[in-house]
């Protein structure tokens, strides 16, 4: 078990976990931590707590120190410079004709470094840009290219649900998302509805995928044959996992009828096999084939004509005479 704290480096951003050694921290305290952007000034969001599921091969980093008033003043001064550096870098990239989008700029407190994040569709030669930025700020310049998801995580925004984006608000790392998750949840496979602000599949599809996968193991599927509480059998044509209801196609007195019933009021009679039609369709096809067979068997064959029979007999007698003459 490891004693850790939760630290946030932006007003709205992910909460990173850092280990502490015996020192007590409360919500609102400020610390200095090592991040991918160098040494940053962070705010404690979660005080000391014990992390039980810590992996030995990937332990959390330790904080560098408790922040002082001098560190707070330096962080505030650098924060005001980041906007200026971002605009300056965008202007220089446009003057040099570089096809790249500058996303953000971060000043490191102790590493004497400025880190710029950018996105680009192709490889970009930014050596001239680095020289001009270095001459402007007299610091070590680092440009780091990020993908569509990381770009959205840095910029932030609002999702389709009306809440801040998950990746920008609380997700510490991206989770694998696939189109299969959208299918299991019964969502329309429309890219505009299942894609997030980054243009990729929404991260929130992962949140409920385990629940849907567990429910789909016991729920009837499309094409399954079920029996209703009144004894009528039918085929499932639609399943609502959240409402726990089914739409069943029943055949009553030779007419098709759609019924909306609860899952608890049905019993699965037969599971639809892959590539096989529903049970009701198979039964209807079998009845149709049986009727066609009975119709064919009931048809009488036409009798043979007598002239053909006699002709056949005379033909046989003539063949016998020919054979006798040859002898």
ABEGO torsion letter per residue (X at the ends): XBBBBBBBABABBBBBBBBBBGBBBBBGBBBBBBBAAEBBBBBBABBBBBBAABBAABBBBBBABBBBAAAAAAAAAAAAAAAAAAAAAAAAAAAAGBBBBBABBBBBAAAGBBBBBBBBABBBBAAAAAAAAAAAAGBBBBBBBBBAAAAAAAAEEBBAAGBBBAAAAABABBBBBBAAAAAAAGBBBBAAAABBAAGBBBAAAAAAAAAAAAAAAABBBBGBBBBBAAGBBBBBABBBAAAGBBBBBBBBGGBBBBBBBBAAABBBABBBBBGBBBAAAAAAAAAAAAAAAAAAAABBBBBBBAAAAAAAAAAAAAAAAAAAAAX
